[in-house]
């Protein structure tokens, strides 16, 4: 993926790839690599790429993104069915699709037919309403099945084998799903393609766990959709656009701001605020861009009413809003009827913000695990030192007797997260009030996003936007730097669920073939059963069996592998590990038994 190109709609990429001949499809991945090295210039809404000395390729994006096949034009002799157009679309970022009419209609409640309202009832009596069960439409069922097949093909191939052709098939399925009124699975499919491109392009922001989670969500949603009804169907179908409901007048207090930098090519900042009752609200400014926009967005004006506050200022001040509109996730709308003015803020240690830290930690963790959402934790910790993990050092802190690991919320070098954590690690013994995001793991672990200023109890530091200095640390703390040296993590007495999780990740990365090699998985299965994970042992055996299942025809030739059997086995193992990880995380924080999904 190249951020120098305008975003291209999934349907455009899918159509261009489908129009290629089989011979050109085999050359598509090489064509993408070659095109990425060619010079390009931007002239307004048009990007021109010099394919060679005599041939140029143009991408027209009048609205900021390419939304039609005709908007990509090439001057070569094979155009319009040439390799260059498909390669450019496959190399460009994926545009966010607008909600289709079908998606909006799919969100309407089920209607009641005339016969259900008691048309033959006695006049003057109230009609008897009969509940009508909502089911998927034939178009939605077909779209879900096509999505499952496309995702299963990606899983079969792995990241190395899932080139532009398989990605285009998944994008085509995503477009069909969105048109059919299934925006949730469509968005998940686009996320899978984005992760595949990041993996194949050696993007440092790529994480195998993100690809695994996105692929699991696509397969699970597509698997459940055909037989879902009513509320379950509404959840699986999702919403193409978050509705904003009137919420009257609000008095908000700034909490913190954090940068946004995604692998999909979007960047910006989000500012978190809270009202007097502790309900959280967000104001965001996210648009196509890179790390520069993520850092600079904090100094942009907040887009609520006519306020002149920047995100950085709002995180330390307050806001009085009239005519507010709020989405179900707490995002503030910026409609024409919204008015907002600056108001006094509140320190974290003062009312009303201090109530956020008064909630028991186990209760906060349970809420984060059961409701999903933002996953924010408000904690009081004492820094102990550092602990070395496979991904690098992280802070070790004491949280009411709980040994807590605090890691950087983002690893991009342009963001100061990791530098700030390194500096805090030189000051063991400091007592801090922090905001972190739960990172589900068998040990208490969270991603640190903001902290009280080490030298000023009335201020805070946004760790992704502000840079701490040695002068900000107490003198007594900086004198004991040697005590904060990183040490290897202590061996954990944990259930060996990693034996199954590792296979799930390996399959997502290298495809079915990596589990089909001759080998003995019986030892891992026996170990899982010895720890009481009999189901995990069975899932591991089935995963290997499905990967190695290659029967022969009557002539002794290998027949194609059963892709669906392997996809079902992988999905079962991935879902199992996710749920067990959730329970182990709750137990590690002492939140087990306080609610679950």
PyMOL commands that set and color helices and strands:
alter all, ss='L'
color gray80, all
select helices_A, chain A and resi 10-18+22-26+28-36+69-71+83-91+101-106+114-117+138-161+164-179+183-200+208-225+230-237+291-299+311-314+355-358+361-371+417-424+470-472+475-478+481-484+498-510+513-516+522-530+534-548+563-588
alter helices_A, ss='H'
color red, helices_A
select strands_A, chain A and resi 7-8+40-43+46-50+56-60+65-66+72-74+244-261+266-274+280-288+318-327+339-343+376-389+392-399+402-408+431-438+445-453+456-462+487-488
alter strands_A, ss='S'
color yellow, strands_A
deselect
rebuild
show_as cartoon
